[in-house]
Amino acid sequence: MQMKALFIGQSYIDITFVTDHMPSGDEKTVARDYAVSFGGNAVTMGAKGLLWYDESDAERFLPALDVPDRLVIDTNGAGDIFHGSYVYSYLIDPDAEWEQHFKFARAASAHSIQHLGNEASLPTLAQINETAARFGERRQTPVELGLVPERGKRPTKPATLRR
């Protein structure tokens, strides 16, 4: 299979597809269609975690790793490292669940934000494993994720997560 990737970026959100067929249409339609066909597309939200549609069209959520603010040095390129890492993970083990690929990539990008500059932030496999073992998942409330308004405030956007 010839692998192609389409990167759709808007503000601080990236959507990536790994497929042998390039999608067409608007972003939402493309994300849904390819989720059902291939799985593996993801919307990264930095410290808020990751959303993706699995093969059954269910929306899934993976929290970010809880890297303390005092350790965050440079977030430039973290999304690129995330996407490159899950593509790498997929190519190494295409039969693994997407959640496993995303957990690998989450650890790679969590390593990267602790280093200054793109070259210094590229992790080795050992550093990815160390980061995954060192940090637990970030605990976030529905208010912090923007799923429900703060008490006494009206919602500004619809909920996006279904469990």
N, C-alpha and C positions, 0 to 999 in steps of 0.2 A: 504494500500500500504506500503510495506517495503521500507523505504528511504535509499538510498545509496548515497555517494558523492565521486566523483573522483576529486582530486586536481592535476593539471598539472602545475608545476612551472618551469619557465626558466628565469634566471637572476632576474629581478625585476617585472616580469609579472606572475600573477596567473590566471588560468582558472578554474572555478568550475562548476560542473554539479550536479544538484539535481534531481535524477530520481530513478525509481524502476528497471531500466535496465542499466547495465554497458556498456559503449561504447567500441568500438574497432576501430583500424585504426590510422592513423596519426592525430596529433592535429587539423589541419585545417579541415580535413574531418569530424572528430568527432564534432567539434564546429558547423560546418554548418548543419550536419545531426540532431544534437540535438536541434539546434535553431529552425529548421523547425518543429520538432516533439513536443518539450516541451517548447521552449523559456527558458529564465532564465539563460543562461550561460553568463559569464561576464569576461572581461579582464580588470583588474585594472591597472592603470598607475600612481598611486600616485597623485601628485599635478596636473597632466595633465588630470585627470578625469577617465572616464570609457567608454569602448566600449562593446556593446553586440549585438547579433543578436536576433531579436524578432521572434515571431511565423510565420511571413510572409517572413522570411529570409532577412529582411531589417536590415542593420547595423545602430545602434543607438549610440548616444553619450550623456553622462551626465557630465557636468563640475564638477570639485571638488569644495568644499566650499572654500571660500577665507579666510582661517585662516592666519593671518599675520605671517611672518617668526619669529618675536620676541616671538610669543606664542608657536611655535613648539619646543617641548622639546625632544621627543623620538618617532620615527616613527616605531620602532620595534614592530611587532605584529599588526600594523594597518590593513594590508591586511587580516589577520586572523580574526580580529574583524569585518571587512567589510563582509567577506563571512559568518561568523557565524550569523551576524545580519540579512542579507537578508534571510538566511535559516529560522531563527526564525520568521521573518516577514511573510514569505511564509507559515509556519506552522500555524501561528495565523490566517491568512486570505488568503487562497489559491486562492480565486477568484479575488483578487486585481491584478492590472496590475503590470508587472515586474518593470516598472519605479518607482512605488510607493515603492516597496520593496527595490530597489536600493537607493532611496532617504533616506529611513530610515537608511540603512546601511552606506550611505555616512556620515550622521550626527553622527552615532556611531563611525566611524573611525576618523572623524574630532575631536570628543571629545578625543579619545584615544591619539592622537599625542601631546596633550597638557599636558600630564602627564608622569612621569618617572616610568618605570617598567610596566610589564604586569598586575599585580594585580590592581595597582592604575589606570590603563588606561581603565579598564572595566567599561562601563557606565551603569547607571540605566536608566529606561525609561524616567524619568524626565530630566536627563542630556542630553539624546538624543534629546528630544523636545527642550530644552533650546539651544543646539548647532545649531539645524536646524533654530531656530528663530533668533539667534545672527548673523550668518554669511551668506552673500549672495553668489551667485555662482561666481567663479573665472572667470574673463574675460580674454580670451586668443586669440591671433591672430593666423592665420594659420601658420605663421612662428614659433611662440612659440610651437605650437603643432607638428611641423615637417611636415606639409602637403605641404608647398611650401618653396622653398629656399629663403634665404635672397637676396635682390636685388644684382645682379651682381654675384651670386654664382649659381653653377649647382646643381640640385637636387641630393641628395644622396640616397633617397629611394622613392618608389612610395607612392602616397597619399593613406591613408587607410580609410578615412571617406567619406561616401556618405550621402547626406542629402536629 
